[in-house]
Amino acid sequence: MGVLEGKVAVVTGAGRGLGRSHALALAQEGAKVVVNDLGAELDGTGKSSDPADNVVKEIKEAGGVAVASYQSVADFQGAKRIIDCAIDNFGKLDILVNNAGFVRDRISFNMPEEDWDAVVAVHLKGTFNCGRWACAYFREQSKEGKLENGRIISTTSHSGLLGNVGQANYGAAKAGIAALTIIWAMEMERYKVTCNAIAPMARTRMTEANIGPPPTDEGQFDEFATENVSPLVVYLASAQAQNVTGRVISLRGGKLELFQPWHVAKSIDIGRRWTVNEIGERIHQLGDFSAP
């Protein structure tokens, strides 16, 4: 019996890459899965039912249970329909994995407004949209005594946590997801819902140009395979992770890492109002202010 036997999961952006890997791993551990994917191209344009349908077929052929959803996470009511798809087909929702996204990389001074809006809409707003409806459902079920536990697992990025040239839209959205995760964890703790984010490093459509192809040697460990990341998603979705919440965890290859949120590194208190000159004289006592 798998660690997620009897659970119901929604995975957004599950038609390819990391989302596909997560959906297959969740199903293998016994979860019934809503495979959500708009079927868009790498830049978010177009749509197709094929990616979601193909993953559903894979899950069923392996003996699992899954249904497809083609809604856009960037649409507020569409996100509700994604959550409702789980409830309507399987009677409940236990796990939400926010994974959908695409990139439109540009240096900030060359970035059109529509590229900013589109990327923030799918990553940050899309994560909020699905999480908003999942949180409302979990709260209702908890108040009625019907919720054993709930899980929200979102996807941030090293670009959002550490920064990356040419990804102001993507990085800002991913940083927002990390903050949203902390806030959700605070809000949903009383309802026995954990909220965490993963910062994966894997070869997908969005990263393959930089990471390159997989190793040709069959026996060599492929540190960028998407399958490396999915065990973390399964763990966070399981009962074992009931006391893990509000965290951002990275998994790249064999390296598991915990990211800490913003915190006060050092302070100086003079007990009165500062002057401009005093700030200039003493600010460097706080640390190195050169570019990161």
C-alpha positions in Angstrom: 0.0 0.0 0.0 1.3 3.4 -1.0 1.8 6.3 1.5 -1.0 8.2 -0.2 -3.6 5.5 -0.5 -7.1 6.9 -0.4 -5.9 10.5 -1.0 -6.9 12.8 -3.8 -4.5 15.2 -5.4 -4.6 18.0 -7.9 -1.4 18.8 -9.9 -1.3 21.8 -12.1 0.9 22.0 -15.1 1.0 18.2 -15.0 1.2 17.5 -18.7 4.9 17.7 -19.0 8.2 18.0 -17.0 8.1 18.3 -13.3 4.3 18.3 -13.1 4.1 15.0 -15.0 6.7 13.5 -12.8 4.8 14.6 -9.7 1.5 13.3 -11.0 3.0 9.9 -11.8 4.7 9.7 -8.4 1.6 10.6 -6.4 -0.4 8.1 -8.4 2.2 5.4 -7.8 1.8 6.0 -4.0 -2.0 5.5 -4.2 -3.4 8.9 -4.8 -6.2 9.6 -7.3 -4.9 12.5 -9.4 -6.4 15.4 -11.3 -3.9 16.1 -14.1 -4.4 19.7 -14.9 -2.7 21.2 -17.9 -3.8 23.9 -20.4 -1.4 22.4 -23.0 0.3 25.8 -23.7 3.6 26.3 -25.4 6.7 27.3 -23.5 5.8 31.0 -23.7 2.2 30.3 -22.5 0.5 30.7 -25.9 -1.8 28.1 -27.4 -3.6 25.2 -25.8 -4.0 21.4 -26.2 -5.7 18.6 -24.4 -2.9 16.1 -25.4 -0.4 16.7 -22.6 -3.0 16.1 -19.8 -4.6 13.2 -21.6 -1.3 11.5 -22.2 -0.4 11.6 -18.5 -3.8 10.4 -17.5 -3.3 7.5 -19.9 0.1 6.7 -18.3 -1.4 6.7 -14.9 -4.2 4.4 -15.9 -2.0 2.0 -17.7 0.1 1.7 -14.6 -3.0 0.8 -12.6 -3.7 4.2 -11.1 -6.7 6.5 -11.2 -6.7 9.9 -12.8 -8.8 12.5 -14.7 -7.8 15.4 -16.9 -8.5 19.1 -16.4 -7.7 21.7 -19.1 -8.5 24.9 -17.1 -6.1 27.8 -16.9 -4.8 28.5 -13.4 -4.6 32.2 -14.2 -8.4 32.3 -14.5 -9.9 32.8 -11.0 -13.1 30.8 -11.8 -11.1 28.3 -13.9 -9.0 27.6 -10.8 -12.2 26.8 -8.9 -13.2 24.4 -11.6 -9.8 22.6 -11.2 -10.5 22.1 -7.5 -14.1 21.2 -8.2 -12.9 18.6 -10.7 -11.3 16.6 -7.8 -14.4 16.9 -5.6 -16.8 16.1 -8.4 -14.8 13.0 -9.6 -13.4 11.7 -6.4 -15.5 13.1 -3.6 -12.8 15.2 -1.9 -9.5 17.0 -2.1 -6.5 16.3 0.1 -3.4 17.6 -1.8 -2.8 20.5 -4.1 0.4 20.8 -6.0 0.9 24.2 -7.7 3.3 23.6 -10.5 1.9 25.3 -13.7 4.0 28.0 -15.4 5.9 29.2 -18.4 8.7 31.7 -19.0 9.2 34.9 -21.1 12.7 35.9 -20.3 13.9 39.4 -21.1 16.2 42.0 -19.5 14.0 44.4 -17.5 14.6 47.4 -19.8 13.4 45.3 -22.8 10.5 43.6 -21.2 7.0 44.4 -22.5 4.2 44.9 -20.0 2.4 41.9 -21.4 5.3 39.6 -20.7 5.4 40.8 -17.1 1.6 40.4 -16.7 1.5 37.0 -18.3 4.3 35.4 -16.3 3.1 36.8 -13.0 -0.5 35.7 -13.8 0.4 32.1 -14.3 2.9 31.7 -11.5 1.9 34.0 -8.7 -1.7 34.6 -9.4 -2.2 31.1 -10.6 -0.8 29.7 -7.4 -3.0 32.0 -5.4 -6.1 31.2 -7.4 -5.9 27.4 -6.9 -4.7 27.8 -3.3 -7.5 30.2 -2.5 -10.2 27.7 -3.5 -8.4 24.8 -1.9 -8.0 26.8 1.4 -11.7 27.6 1.4 -12.6 23.9 0.8 -10.1 22.7 3.5 -11.5 25.2 6.0 -15.1 24.1 5.4 -14.2 20.5 5.7 -12.2 21.1 8.9 -15.0 23.0 10.5 -17.3 20.0 9.7 -14.9 17.6 11.2 -14.3 15.9 7.8 -10.7 16.9 7.1 -7.9 14.5 8.3 -5.2 16.9 7.0 -4.7 19.0 3.9 -1.6 19.7 1.9 -0.6 22.6 -0.4 2.7 22.3 -2.1 3.7 25.1 -4.4 6.7 25.7 -6.6 9.2 28.5 -6.2 12.6 28.8 -7.8 16.2 29.6 -7.2 15.6 32.5 -9.6 13.1 33.9 -7.0 15.2 33.1 -4.0 18.6 34.1 -5.3 17.9 36.2 -8.4 18.7 35.6 -12.0 19.5 38.0 -14.8 16.7 38.2 -17.4 14.0 36.8 -15.2 12.5 39.8 -13.4 9.0 38.6 -14.1 9.6 35.0 -13.3 11.8 35.6 -10.3 9.5 38.2 -8.7 6.6 35.8 -9.1 8.5 32.9 -7.6 9.7 35.1 -4.6 6.0 36.0 -4.1 5.1 32.3 -4.0 7.7 31.7 -1.2 6.1 34.6 0.8 2.6 33.3 0.0 3.6 29.9 1.3 4.7 31.3 4.7 1.4 33.3 5.0 -0.8 30.3 4.1 1.1 28.2 6.6 0.1 30.7 9.3 -3.5 31.0 8.2 -4.2 27.3 7.7 -2.4 25.8 10.7 -5.6 25.8 12.8 -7.3 23.7 10.1 -4.6 21.0 10.0 -3.3 22.1 6.6 0.4 22.3 5.8 1.7 24.7 3.2 5.2 24.3 1.8 7.1 25.2 -1.4 9.8 23.4 -3.3 12.6 25.0 -5.2 13.4 22.3 -7.8 16.4 22.2 -10.1 15.6 19.9 -13.0 15.7 19.6 -16.8 12.4 20.9 -18.2 11.3 22.9 -21.2 12.1 26.0 -19.3 15.6 25.0 -18.3 17.0 22.5 -20.8 18.7 25.2 -22.9 20.9 26.0 -19.9 21.2 22.6 -18.3 21.7 20.6 -21.5 20.8 17.0 -22.5 20.8 14.0 -20.1 24.0 12.0 -19.8 24.6 9.4 -22.5 26.0 6.8 -20.1 23.1 4.7 -18.8 24.8 4.1 -15.5 25.5 7.7 -14.7 23.2 9.5 -12.3 21.3 12.3 -14.1 21.2 14.9 -11.4 18.7 17.0 -13.4 16.1 14.4 -14.0 12.6 15.5 -13.0 12.1 12.2 -11.2 14.7 13.3 -8.6 12.4 16.0 -7.3 9.1 14.2 -7.0 9.9 12.1 -3.9 10.0 15.4 -2.0 6.5 16.3 -3.2 5.3 12.8 -2.2 6.9 13.2 1.2 5.3 16.7 1.8 1.9 15.3 0.7 2.2 12.3 3.1 1.2 12.0 6.8 4.9 11.9 7.6 5.1 15.7 6.9 2.3 16.8 9.3 4.7 18.9 11.3 6.5 20.4 8.3 4.9 23.7 7.2 5.8 27.2 6.0 9.1 25.9 4.5 10.9 26.3 1.3 12.9 23.2 0.4 15.2 22.7 -2.5 16.0 19.4 -4.2 18.6 19.2 -6.9 20.2 15.9 -7.8 21.0 14.3 -4.5 21.2 17.6 -2.6 18.3 18.4 -0.2 18.4 22.0 1.1 16.3 24.2 3.4 16.0 27.9 2.5 15.4 30.4 5.3 13.2 33.4 4.8 14.3 37.0 5.1 15.5 37.8 8.6 17.3 40.7 10.4 21.0 40.0 10.0 22.2 42.8 12.2 20.9 46.0 13.7 22.1 49.3 15.3 19.8 51.2 17.7 20.8 54.7 18.8 17.5 55.3 20.7 16.6 58.5 18.8 16.1 59.8 15.3 19.0 59.2 12.8 20.5 62.0 10.8 21.5 61.5 7.2 25.2 61.8 8.0 25.0 59.4 10.8 23.4 56.8 8.6 26.2 57.3 6.0 28.8 57.0 8.7 27.5 53.8 10.3 25.4 51.9 7.8 28.4 49.8 6.7 28.6 48.4 10.2 25.5 46.3 9.2 27.4 44.5 6.5 28.6 44.5 2.9 26.4 46.5 0.6 28.1 45.7 -2.7 26.0 44.1 -5.5 25.2 40.4 -4.8 
